[in-house]
Amino acid sequence: MFGTIRFSVFPESIAQLTNLTKLNLSKNKISEIPEWISSLANLTELYLSENQITVMPRVCQGFCVRAEIK
């Protein structure tokens, strides 16, 4: 979902997808992971390869325990 569209930020509309289990945002220009990502309780796989992420928010530390990030 959404890979290779060249987003520079996470689309905020994704926060509404509470039943989302997998999210592929690879090959974009994303530099930050928003704190609201941890509110996606059903998200178990997050693909972020080939982005420009330099900082992961503290809230993502707990998220990383339940989700596989690639």
mmJSON file of the N, C-alpha and C atoms, coordinates in Angstrom:
{"data_MODEL":{"atom_site":{
"group_PDB":["ATOM","ATOM","ATOM","ATOM","ATOM","ATOM","ATOM","ATOM","ATOM","ATOM","ATOM","ATOM","ATOM","ATOM","ATOM","ATOM","ATOM","ATOM","ATOM","ATOM","ATOM","ATOM","ATOM","ATOM","ATOM","ATOM","ATOM","ATOM","ATOM","ATOM","ATOM","ATOM","ATOM","ATOM","ATOM","ATOM","ATOM","ATOM","ATOM","ATOM","ATOM","ATOM","ATOM","ATOM","ATOM","ATOM","ATOM","ATOM","ATOM","ATOM","ATOM","ATOM","ATOM","ATOM","ATOM","ATOM","ATOM","ATOM","ATOM","ATOM","ATOM","ATOM","ATOM","ATOM","ATOM","ATOM","ATOM","ATOM","ATOM","ATOM","ATOM","ATOM","ATOM","ATOM","ATOM","ATOM","ATOM","ATOM","ATOM","ATOM","ATOM","ATOM","ATOM","ATOM","ATOM","ATOM","ATOM","ATOM","ATOM","ATOM","ATOM","ATOM","ATOM","ATOM","ATOM","ATOM","ATOM","ATOM","ATOM","ATOM","ATOM","ATOM","ATOM","ATOM","ATOM","ATOM","ATOM","ATOM","ATOM","ATOM","ATOM","ATOM","ATOM","ATOM","ATOM","ATOM","ATOM","ATOM","ATOM","ATOM","ATOM","ATOM","ATOM","ATOM","ATOM","ATOM","ATOM","ATOM","ATOM","ATOM","ATOM","ATOM","ATOM","ATOM","ATOM","ATOM","ATOM","ATOM","ATOM","ATOM","ATOM","ATOM","ATOM","ATOM","ATOM","ATOM","ATOM","ATOM","ATOM","ATOM","ATOM","ATOM","ATOM","ATOM","ATOM","ATOM","ATOM","ATOM","ATOM","ATOM","ATOM","ATOM","ATOM","ATOM","ATOM","ATOM","ATOM","ATOM","ATOM","ATOM","ATOM","ATOM","ATOM","ATOM","ATOM","ATOM","ATOM","ATOM","ATOM","ATOM","ATOM","ATOM","ATOM","ATOM","ATOM","ATOM","ATOM","ATOM","ATOM","ATOM","ATOM","ATOM","ATOM","ATOM","ATOM","ATOM","ATOM","ATOM","ATOM","ATOM","ATOM","ATOM","ATOM","ATOM","ATOM","ATOM","ATOM","ATOM","ATOM","ATOM"],
"id":[1,2,3,4,5,6,7,8,9,10,11,12,13,14,15,16,17,18,19,20,21,22,23,24,25,26,27,28,29,30,31,32,33,34,35,36,37,38,39,40,41,42,43,44,45,46,47,48,49,50,51,52,53,54,55,56,57,58,59,60,61,62,63,64,65,66,67,68,69,70,71,72,73,74,75,76,77,78,79,80,81,82,83,84,85,86,87,88,89,90,91,92,93,94,95,96,97,98,99,100,101,102,103,104,105,106,107,108,109,110,111,112,113,114,115,116,117,118,119,120,121,122,123,124,125,126,127,128,129,130,131,132,133,134,135,136,137,138,139,140,141,142,143,144,145,146,147,148,149,150,151,152,153,154,155,156,157,158,159,160,161,162,163,164,165,166,167,168,169,170,171,172,173,174,175,176,177,178,179,180,181,182,183,184,185,186,187,188,189,190,191,192,193,194,195,196,197,198,199,200,201,202,203,204,205,206,207,208,209,210],
"type_symbol":["N","C","C","N","C","C","N","C","C","N","C","C","N","C","C","N","C","C","N","C","C","N","C","C","N","C","C","N","C","C","N","C","C","N","C","C","N","C","C","N","C","C","N","C","C","N","C","C","N","C","C","N","C","C","N","C","C","N","C","C","N","C","C","N","C","C","N","C","C","N","C","C","N","C","C","N","C","C","N","C","C","N","C","C","N","C","C","N","C","C","N","C","C","N","C","C","N","C","C","N","C","C","N","C","C","N","C","C","N","C","C","N","C","C","N","C","C","N","C","C","N","C","C","N","C","C","N","C","C","N","C","C","N","C","C","N","C","C","N","C","C","N","C","C","N","C","C","N","C","C","N","C","C","N","C","C","N","C","C","N","C","C","N","C","C","N","C","C","N","C","C","N","C","C","N","C","C","N","C","C","N","C","C","N","C","C","N","C","C","N","C","C","N","C","C","N","C","C","N","C","C","N","C","C","N","C","C","N","C","C"],
"label_atom_id":["N","CA","C","N","CA","C","N","CA","C","N","CA","C","N","CA","C","N","CA","C","N","CA","C","N","CA","C","N","CA","C","N","CA","C","N","CA","C","N","CA","C","N","CA","C","N","CA","C","N","CA","C","N","CA","C","N","CA","C","N","CA","C","N","CA","C","N","CA","C","N","CA","C","N","CA","C","N","CA","C","N","CA","C","N","CA","C","N","CA","C","N","CA","C","N","CA","C","N","CA","C","N","CA","C","N","CA","C","N","CA","C","N","CA","C","N","CA","C","N","CA","C","N","CA","C","N","CA","C","N","CA","C","N","CA","C","N","CA","C","N","CA","C","N","CA","C","N","CA","C","N","CA","C","N","CA","C","N","CA","C","N","CA","C","N","CA","C","N","CA","C","N","CA","C","N","CA","C","N","CA","C","N","CA","C","N","CA","C","N","CA","C","N","CA","C","N","CA","C","N","CA","C","N","CA","C","N","CA","C","N","CA","C","N","CA","C","N","CA","C","N","CA","C","N","CA","C","N","CA","C","N","CA","C","N","CA","C","N","CA","C","N","CA","C"],
"label_alt_id":[null,null,null,null,null,null,null,null,null,null,null,null,null,null,null,null,null,null,null,null,null,null,null,null,null,null,null,null,null,null,null,null,null,null,null,null,null,null,null,null,null,null,null,null,null,null,null,null,null,null,null,null,null,null,null,null,null,null,null,null,null,null,null,null,null,null,null,null,null,null,null,null,null,null,null,null,null,null,null,null,null,null,null,null,null,null,null,null,null,null,null,null,null,null,null,null,null,null,null,null,null,null,null,null,null,null,null,null,null,null,null,null,null,null,null,null,null,null,null,null,null,null,null,null,null,null,null,null,null,null,null,null,null,null,null,null,null,null,null,null,null,null,null,null,null,null,null,null,null,null,null,null,null,null,null,null,null,null,null,null,null,null,null,null,null,null,null,null,null,null,null,null,null,null,null,null,null,null,null,null,null,null,null,null,null,null,null,null,null,null,null,null,null,null,null,null,null,null,null,null,null,null,null,null,null,null,null,null,null,null],
"label_comp_id":["MET","MET","MET","PHE","PHE","PHE","GLY","GLY","GLY","THR","THR","THR","ILE","ILE","ILE","ARG","ARG","ARG","PHE","PHE","PHE","SER","SER","SER","VAL","VAL","VAL","PHE","PHE","PHE","PRO","PRO","PRO","GLU","GLU","GLU","SER","SER","SER","ILE","ILE","ILE","ALA","ALA","ALA","GLN","GLN","GLN","LEU","LEU","LEU","THR","THR","THR","ASN","ASN","ASN","LEU","LEU","LEU","THR","THR","THR","LYS","LYS","LYS","LEU","LEU","LEU","ASN","ASN","ASN","LEU","LEU","LEU","SER","SER","SER","LYS","LYS","LYS","ASN","ASN","ASN","LYS","LYS","LYS","ILE","ILE","ILE","SER","SER","SER","GLU","GLU","GLU","ILE","ILE","ILE","PRO","PRO","PRO","GLU","GLU","GLU","TRP","TRP","TRP","ILE","ILE","ILE","SER","SER","SER","SER","SER","SER","LEU","LEU","LEU","ALA","ALA","ALA","ASN","ASN","ASN","LEU","LEU","LEU","THR","THR","THR","GLU","GLU","GLU","LEU","LEU","LEU","TYR","TYR","TYR","LEU","LEU","LEU","SER","SER","SER","GLU","GLU","GLU","ASN","ASN","ASN","GLN","GLN","GLN","ILE","ILE","ILE","THR","THR","THR","VAL","VAL","VAL","MET","MET","MET","PRO","PRO","PRO","ARG","ARG","ARG","VAL","VAL","VAL","CYS","CYS","CYS","GLN","GLN","GLN","GLY","GLY","GLY","PHE","PHE","PHE","CYS","CYS","CYS","VAL","VAL","VAL","ARG","ARG","ARG","ALA","ALA","ALA","GLU","GLU","GLU","ILE","ILE","ILE","LYS","LYS","LYS"],
"label_asym_id":["A","A","A","A","A","A","A","A","A","A","A","A","A","A","A","A","A","A","A","A","A","A","A","A","A","A","A","A","A","A","A","A","A","A","A","A","A","A","A","A","A","A","A","A","A","A","A","A","A","A","A","A","A","A","A","A","A","A","A","A","A","A","A","A","A","A","A","A","A","A","A","A","A","A","A","A","A","A","A","A","A","A","A","A","A","A","A","A","A","A","A","A","A","A","A","A","A","A","A","A","A","A","A","A","A","A","A","A","A","A","A","A","A","A","A","A","A","A","A","A","A","A","A","A","A","A","A","A","A","A","A","A","A","A","A","A","A","A","A","A","A","A","A","A","A","A","A","A","A","A","A","A","A","A","A","A","A","A","A","A","A","A","A","A","A","A","A","A","A","A","A","A","A","A","A","A","A","A","A","A","A","A","A","A","A","A","A","A","A","A","A","A","A","A","A","A","A","A","A","A","A","A","A","A","A","A","A","A","A","A"],
"label_entity_id":["1","1","1","1","1","1","1","1","1","1","1","1","1","1","1","1","1","1","1","1","1","1","1","1","1","1","1","1","1","1","1","1","1","1","1","1","1","1","1","1","1","1","1","1","1","1","1","1","1","1","1","1","1","1","1","1","1","1","1","1","1","1","1","1","1","1","1","1","1","1","1","1","1","1","1","1","1","1","1","1","1","1","1","1","1","1","1","1","1","1","1","1","1","1","1","1","1","1","1","1","1","1","1","1","1","1","1","1","1","1","1","1","1","1","1","1","1","1","1","1","1","1","1","1","1","1","1","1","1","1","1","1","1","1","1","1","1","1","1","1","1","1","1","1","1","1","1","1","1","1","1","1","1","1","1","1","1","1","1","1","1","1","1","1","1","1","1","1","1","1","1","1","1","1","1","1","1","1","1","1","1","1","1","1","1","1","1","1","1","1","1","1","1","1","1","1","1","1","1","1","1","1","1","1","1","1","1","1","1","1"],
"label_seq_id":[1,1,1,2,2,2,3,3,3,4,4,4,5,5,5,6,6,6,7,7,7,8,8,8,9,9,9,10,10,10,11,11,11,12,12,12,13,13,13,14,14,14,15,15,15,16,16,16,17,17,17,18,18,18,19,19,19,20,20,20,21,21,21,22,22,22,23,23,23,24,24,24,25,25,25,26,26,26,27,27,27,28,28,28,29,29,29,30,30,30,31,31,31,32,32,32,33,33,33,34,34,34,35,35,35,36,36,36,37,37,37,38,38,38,39,39,39,40,40,40,41,41,41,42,42,42,43,43,43,44,44,44,45,45,45,46,46,46,47,47,47,48,48,48,49,49,49,50,50,50,51,51,51,52,52,52,53,53,53,54,54,54,55,55,55,56,56,56,57,57,57,58,58,58,59,59,59,60,60,60,61,61,61,62,62,62,63,63,63,64,64,64,65,65,65,66,66,66,67,67,67,68,68,68,69,69,69,70,70,70],
"pdbx_PDB_ins_code":[null,null,null,null,null,null,null,null,null,null,null,null,null,null,null,null,null,null,null,null,null,null,null,null,null,null,null,null,null,null,null,null,null,null,null,null,null,null,null,null,null,null,null,null,null,null,null,null,null,null,null,null,null,null,null,null,null,null,null,null,null,null,null,null,null,null,null,null,null,null,null,null,null,null,null,null,null,null,null,null,null,null,null,null,null,null,null,null,null,null,null,null,null,null,null,null,null,null,null,null,null,null,null,null,null,null,null,null,null,null,null,null,null,null,null,null,null,null,null,null,null,null,null,null,null,null,null,null,null,null,null,null,null,null,null,null,null,null,null,null,null,null,null,null,null,null,null,null,null,null,null,null,null,null,null,null,null,null,null,null,null,null,null,null,null,null,null,null,null,null,null,null,null,null,null,null,null,null,null,null,null,null,null,null,null,null,null,null,null,null,null,null,null,null,null,null,null,null,null,null,null,null,null,null,null,null,null,null,null,null],
"Cartn_x":[0.832,0.0,0.874,0.734,1.378,2.859,3.515,4.933,5.207,6.342,6.856,5.981,5.3,4.512,5.314,6.362,7.237,6.646,6.051,5.599,6.821,6.722,7.79,7.4,6.127,5.623,4.613,4.376,3.345,1.991,1.194,-0.154,-0.988,-1.518,-2.288,-3.549,-4.046,-5.249,-5.027,-3.793,-3.494,-3.898,-3.858,-4.225,-5.665,-6.497,-7.902,-8.094,-7.077,-7.182,-6.846,-7.739,-7.47,-7.341,-7.838,-7.717,-6.537,-5.717,-4.569,-3.577,-3.142,-2.171,-0.801,-0.754,0.513,0.517,1.673,1.801,3.162,3.15,4.39,4.558,5.496,5.832,7.285,7.761,9.124,9.283,10.526,10.901,10.173,10.103,9.535,10.611,10.213,11.162,10.826,10.309,9.874,11.094,11.086,12.21,11.844,10.549,10.108,8.962,8.93,7.805,6.916,5.641,4.768,4.445,4.21,3.891,2.592,1.651,0.359,0.481,1.621,1.778,1.537,1.87,1.681,0.211,-0.674,-2.108,-2.735,-2.001,-2.509,-2.261,-3.151,-2.964,-2.845,-3.423,-3.383,-2.217,-1.447,-0.326,0.801,1.139,2.196,3.386,3.224,4.332,4.364,5.533,5.719,6.988,6.846,7.969,8.366,9.594,10.065,11.435,11.844,13.164,13.236,14.437,14.712,13.958,13.957,13.434,14.586,14.292,15.32,15.1,14.67,14.337,15.615,15.658,16.822,16.496,15.233,14.831,13.56,13.572,12.352,11.846,10.586,10.059,10.067,10.166,10.207,9.013,7.857,6.653,6.808,7.667,7.866,8.606,9.262,9.992,9.057,7.904,6.923,6.294,6.092,5.528,6.445,7.741,8.706,8.654,8.206,8.1,7.021,5.911,4.8,4.787,5.564,5.525,6.895,6.866,8.093,8.301,9.429,9.729,10.883,10.662,11.702,11.998],
"Cartn_y":[-1.182,0.0,1.242,2.098,3.401,3.394,2.254,2.261,2.994,3.625,4.291,5.43,6.141,7.298,8.585,8.518,9.642,10.61,10.039,10.851,11.407,12.607,13.149,13.101,12.905,12.724,11.58,11.016,9.991,10.617,10.04,10.569,10.441,11.547,11.519,10.677,10.483,9.668,8.227,7.783,6.418,6.216,7.262,7.165,6.7,6.896,6.486,4.991,4.334,2.924,2.017,1.961,1.27,-0.243,-0.829,-2.277,-2.651,-1.685,-1.917,-2.861,-3.895,-4.838,-4.723,-4.313,-4.168,-2.824,-2.17,-0.881,-0.804,-0.561,-0.446,0.994,1.69,3.052,3.109,2.016,1.942,2.851,3.223,4.007,5.349,6.034,7.377,8.339,9.486,10.483,10.869,9.93,10.174,10.335,11.362,11.594,11.385,11.379,11.214,10.225,9.509,8.625,9.358,9.551,10.301,9.501,10.206,9.539,8.759,9.174,8.487,7.076,6.707,5.364,4.286,4.581,3.596,3.371,4.247,4.064,3.043,2.603,1.578,0.211,-0.173,-1.354,-2.656,-2.737,-3.972,-4.032,-2.97,-2.929,-3.833,-4.846,-5.783,-5.758,-5.17,-5.072,-3.665,-3.043,-1.692,-1.676,-1.388,-1.389,0.051,0.405,1.783,1.86,0.819,0.835,1.915,2.377,3.39,4.704,5.14,6.444,7.249,8.376,9.244,9.431,8.388,8.467,8.6,9.637,9.878,9.787,9.97,9.96,9.14,8.266,7.537,8.101,8.519,9.072,8.031,8.512,7.642,6.689,7.151,6.33,5.094,5.148,4.009,2.862,3.109,2.041,0.916,1.236,0.214,-0.413,0.377,-0.122,-1.163,-0.946,-1.868,-3.254,-3.345,-4.639,-5.497,-4.898,-5.68,-5.76,-4.932,-4.885,-5.164,-5.741,-5.979,-4.792,-4.133,-2.972,-3.336,-3.108,-3.43,-2.214],
"Cartn_z":[0.0,0.0,0.0,-0.918,-1.012,-1.383,-1.581,-1.909,-3.215,-3.307,-4.502,-5.024,-4.176,-4.604,-4.372,-3.604,-3.288,-2.272,-1.238,-0.112,0.603,1.112,1.944,3.425,3.697,5.064,5.057,6.217,6.339,6.038,5.176,4.941,6.223,6.711,7.961,7.848,6.656,6.468,6.905,6.959,7.392,8.85,9.646,11.062,11.246,10.237,10.3,10.031,9.511,9.109,10.286,11.24,12.499,12.366,11.296,11.097,10.212,9.845,8.978,9.652,8.929,9.487,8.828,7.564,6.842,6.125,6.142,5.473,4.799,3.507,2.749,2.274,2.876,2.464,1.995,1.438,0.915,-0.292,-0.545,-1.726,-1.811,-0.686,-0.64,-0.158,0.31,0.811,2.243,2.983,4.36,5.261,6.101,7.006,8.475,8.782,10.174,10.262,11.366,11.658,12.658,12.346,13.258,14.519,15.598,16.863,16.794,15.953,15.886,15.315,14.771,14.201,15.265,16.507,17.579,17.907,17.446,17.702,16.752,15.751,14.829,15.465,16.36,17.194,16.415,15.23,14.448,13.468,13.373,12.435,12.932,12.143,12.529,11.579,10.403,9.449,8.864,8.947,8.429,7.586,6.318,5.382,5.067,5.42,5.264,4.587,3.902,3.272,2.2,1.953,0.932,1.166,2.425,2.813,3.398,3.971,4.543,6.038,6.711,8.134,8.952,9.77,10.614,12.097,12.45,13.859,14.021,15.037,15.378,16.696,16.741,17.992,19.109,20.305,21.48,21.513,21.102,21.125,20.235,19.253,18.35,19.023,20.127,20.798,21.209,21.767,22.121,20.902,19.879,18.631,18.01,18.09,17.487,18.118,19.338,20.007,19.366,18.947,18.409,16.887,16.224,14.762,14.165,12.99,12.239,11.305,11.461,10.627,9.702,8.421,7.428,6.593],
"occupancy":[1.0,1.0,1.0,1.0,1.0,1.0,1.0,1.0,1.0,1.0,1.0,1.0,1.0,1.0,1.0,1.0,1.0,1.0,1.0,1.0,1.0,1.0,1.0,1.0,1.0,1.0,1.0,1.0,1.0,1.0,1.0,1.0,1.0,1.0,1.0,1.0,1.0,1.0,1.0,1.0,1.0,1.0,1.0,1.0,1.0,1.0,1.0,1.0,1.0,1.0,1.0,1.0,1.0,1.0,1.0,1.0,1.0,1.0,1.0,1.0,1.0,1.0,1.0,1.0,1.0,1.0,1.0,1.0,1.0,1.0,1.0,1.0,1.0,1.0,1.0,1.0,1.0,1.0,1.0,1.0,1.0,1.0,1.0,1.0,1.0,1.0,1.0,1.0,1.0,1.0,1.0,1.0,1.0,1.0,1.0,1.0,1.0,1.0,1.0,1.0,1.0,1.0,1.0,1.0,1.0,1.0,1.0,1.0,1.0,1.0,1.0,1.0,1.0,1.0,1.0,1.0,1.0,1.0,1.0,1.0,1.0,1.0,1.0,1.0,1.0,1.0,1.0,1.0,1.0,1.0,1.0,1.0,1.0,1.0,1.0,1.0,1.0,1.0,1.0,1.0,1.0,1.0,1.0,1.0,1.0,1.0,1.0,1.0,1.0,1.0,1.0,1.0,1.0,1.0,1.0,1.0,1.0,1.0,1.0,1.0,1.0,1.0,1.0,1.0,1.0,1.0,1.0,1.0,1.0,1.0,1.0,1.0,1.0,1.0,1.0,1.0,1.0,1.0,1.0,1.0,1.0,1.0,1.0,1.0,1.0,1.0,1.0,1.0,1.0,1.0,1.0,1.0,1.0,1.0,1.0,1.0,1.0,1.0,1.0,1.0,1.0,1.0,1.0,1.0,1.0,1.0,1.0,1.0,1.0,1.0],
"B_iso_or_equiv":[0.0,0.0,0.0,0.0,0.0,0.0,0.0,0.0,0.0,0.0,0.0,0.0,0.0,0.0,0.0,0.0,0.0,0.0,0.0,0.0,0.0,0.0,0.0,0.0,0.0,0.0,0.0,0.0,0.0,0.0,0.0,0.0,0.0,0.0,0.0,0.0,0.0,0.0,0.0,0.0,0.0,0.0,0.0,0.0,0.0,0.0,0.0,0.0,0.0,0.0,0.0,0.0,0.0,0.0,0.0,0.0,0.0,0.0,0.0,0.0,0.0,0.0,0.0,0.0,0.0,0.0,0.0,0.0,0.0,0.0,0.0,0.0,0.0,0.0,0.0,0.0,0.0,0.0,0.0,0.0,0.0,0.0,0.0,0.0,0.0,0.0,0.0,0.0,0.0,0.0,0.0,0.0,0.0,0.0,0.0,0.0,0.0,0.0,0.0,0.0,0.0,0.0,0.0,0.0,0.0,0.0,0.0,0.0,0.0,0.0,0.0,0.0,0.0,0.0,0.0,0.0,0.0,0.0,0.0,0.0,0.0,0.0,0.0,0.0,0.0,0.0,0.0,0.0,0.0,0.0,0.0,0.0,0.0,0.0,0.0,0.0,0.0,0.0,0.0,0.0,0.0,0.0,0.0,0.0,0.0,0.0,0.0,0.0,0.0,0.0,0.0,0.0,0.0,0.0,0.0,0.0,0.0,0.0,0.0,0.0,0.0,0.0,0.0,0.0,0.0,0.0,0.0,0.0,0.0,0.0,0.0,0.0,0.0,0.0,0.0,0.0,0.0,0.0,0.0,0.0,0.0,0.0,0.0,0.0,0.0,0.0,0.0,0.0,0.0,0.0,0.0,0.0,0.0,0.0,0.0,0.0,0.0,0.0,0.0,0.0,0.0,0.0,0.0,0.0,0.0,0.0,0.0,0.0,0.0,0.0],
"pdbx_formal_charge":[null,null,null,null,null,null,null,null,null,null,null,null,null,null,null,null,null,null,null,null,null,null,null,null,null,null,null,null,null,null,null,null,null,null,null,null,null,null,null,null,null,null,null,null,null,null,null,null,null,null,null,null,null,null,null,null,null,null,null,null,null,null,null,null,null,null,null,null,null,null,null,null,null,null,null,null,null,null,null,null,null,null,null,null,null,null,null,null,null,null,null,null,null,null,null,null,null,null,null,null,null,null,null,null,null,null,null,null,null,null,null,null,null,null,null,null,null,null,null,null,null,null,null,null,null,null,null,null,null,null,null,null,null,null,null,null,null,null,null,null,null,null,null,null,null,null,null,null,null,null,null,null,null,null,null,null,null,null,null,null,null,null,null,null,null,null,null,null,null,null,null,null,null,null,null,null,null,null,null,null,null,null,null,null,null,null,null,null,null,null,null,null,null,null,null,null,null,null,null,null,null,null,null,null,null,null,null,null,null,null],
"auth_seq_id":[1,1,1,2,2,2,3,3,3,4,4,4,5,5,5,6,6,6,7,7,7,8,8,8,9,9,9,10,10,10,11,11,11,12,12,12,13,13,13,14,14,14,15,15,15,16,16,16,17,17,17,18,18,18,19,19,19,20,20,20,21,21,21,22,22,22,23,23,23,24,24,24,25,25,25,26,26,26,27,27,27,28,28,28,29,29,29,30,30,30,31,31,31,32,32,32,33,33,33,34,34,34,35,35,35,36,36,36,37,37,37,38,38,38,39,39,39,40,40,40,41,41,41,42,42,42,43,43,43,44,44,44,45,45,45,46,46,46,47,47,47,48,48,48,49,49,49,50,50,50,51,51,51,52,52,52,53,53,53,54,54,54,55,55,55,56,56,56,57,57,57,58,58,58,59,59,59,60,60,60,61,61,61,62,62,62,63,63,63,64,64,64,65,65,65,66,66,66,67,67,67,68,68,68,69,69,69,70,70,70],
"auth_comp_id":["MET","MET","MET","PHE","PHE","PHE","GLY","GLY","GLY","THR","THR","THR","ILE","ILE","ILE","ARG","ARG","ARG","PHE","PHE","PHE","SER","SER","SER","VAL","VAL","VAL","PHE","PHE","PHE","PRO","PRO","PRO","GLU","GLU","GLU","SER","SER","SER","ILE","ILE","ILE","ALA","ALA","ALA","GLN","GLN","GLN","LEU","LEU","LEU","THR","THR","THR","ASN","ASN","ASN","LEU","LEU","LEU","THR","THR","THR","LYS","LYS","LYS","LEU","LEU","LEU","ASN","ASN","ASN","LEU","LEU","LEU","SER","SER","SER","LYS","LYS","LYS","ASN","ASN","ASN","LYS","LYS","LYS","ILE","ILE","ILE","SER","SER","SER","GLU","GLU","GLU","ILE","ILE","ILE","PRO","PRO","PRO","GLU","GLU","GLU","TRP","TRP","TRP","ILE","ILE","ILE","SER","SER","SER","SER","SER","SER","LEU","LEU","LEU","ALA","ALA","ALA","ASN","ASN","ASN","LEU","LEU","LEU","THR","THR","THR","GLU","GLU","GLU","LEU","LEU","LEU","TYR","TYR","TYR","LEU","LEU","LEU","SER","SER","SER","GLU","GLU","GLU","ASN","ASN","ASN","GLN","GLN","GLN","ILE","ILE","ILE","THR","THR","THR","VAL","VAL","VAL","MET","MET","MET","PRO","PRO","PRO","ARG","ARG","ARG","VAL","VAL","VAL","CYS","CYS","CYS","GLN","GLN","GLN","GLY","GLY","GLY","PHE","PHE","PHE","CYS","CYS","CYS","VAL","VAL","VAL","ARG","ARG","ARG","ALA","ALA","ALA","GLU","GLU","GLU","ILE","ILE","ILE","LYS","LYS","LYS"],
"auth_asym_id":["A","A","A","A","A","A","A","A","A","A","A","A","A","A","A","A","A","A","A","A","A","A","A","A","A","A","A","A","A","A","A","A","A","A","A","A","A","A","A","A","A","A","A","A","A","A","A","A","A","A","A","A","A","A","A","A","A","A","A","A","A","A","A","A","A","A","A","A","A","A","A","A","A","A","A","A","A","A","A","A","A","A","A","A","A","A","A","A","A","A","A","A","A","A","A","A","A","A","A","A","A","A","A","A","A","A","A","A","A","A","A","A","A","A","A","A","A","A","A","A","A","A","A","A","A","A","A","A","A","A","A","A","A","A","A","A","A","A","A","A","A","A","A","A","A","A","A","A","A","A","A","A","A","A","A","A","A","A","A","A","A","A","A","A","A","A","A","A","A","A","A","A","A","A","A","A","A","A","A","A","A","A","A","A","A","A","A","A","A","A","A","A","A","A","A","A","A","A","A","A","A","A","A","A","A","A","A","A","A","A"],
"auth_atom_id":["N","CA","C","N","CA","C","N","CA","C","N","CA","C","N","CA","C","N","CA","C","N","CA","C","N","CA","C","N","CA","C","N","CA","C","N","CA","C","N","CA","C","N","CA","C","N","CA","C","N","CA","C","N","CA","C","N","CA","C","N","CA","C","N","CA","C","N","CA","C","N","CA","C","N","CA","C","N","CA","C","N","CA","C","N","CA","C","N","CA","C","N","CA","C","N","CA","C","N","CA","C","N","CA","C","N","CA","C","N","CA","C","N","CA","C","N","CA","C","N","CA","C","N","CA","C","N","CA","C","N","CA","C","N","CA","C","N","CA","C","N","CA","C","N","CA","C","N","CA","C","N","CA","C","N","CA","C","N","CA","C","N","CA","C","N","CA","C","N","CA","C","N","CA","C","N","CA","C","N","CA","C","N","CA","C","N","CA","C","N","CA","C","N","CA","C","N","CA","C","N","CA","C","N","CA","C","N","CA","C","N","CA","C","N","CA","C","N","CA","C","N","CA","C","N","CA","C","N","CA","C","N","CA","C","N","CA","C","N","CA","C","N","CA","C"],
"pdbx_PDB_model_num":[1,1,1,1,1,1,1,1,1,1,1,1,1,1,1,1,1,1,1,1,1,1,1,1,1,1,1,1,1,1,1,1,1,1,1,1,1,1,1,1,1,1,1,1,1,1,1,1,1,1,1,1,1,1,1,1,1,1,1,1,1,1,1,1,1,1,1,1,1,1,1,1,1,1,1,1,1,1,1,1,1,1,1,1,1,1,1,1,1,1,1,1,1,1,1,1,1,1,1,1,1,1,1,1,1,1,1,1,1,1,1,1,1,1,1,1,1,1,1,1,1,1,1,1,1,1,1,1,1,1,1,1,1,1,1,1,1,1,1,1,1,1,1,1,1,1,1,1,1,1,1,1,1,1,1,1,1,1,1,1,1,1,1,1,1,1,1,1,1,1,1,1,1,1,1,1,1,1,1,1,1,1,1,1,1,1,1,1,1,1,1,1,1,1,1,1,1,1,1,1,1,1,1,1,1,1,1,1,1,1]
}}}
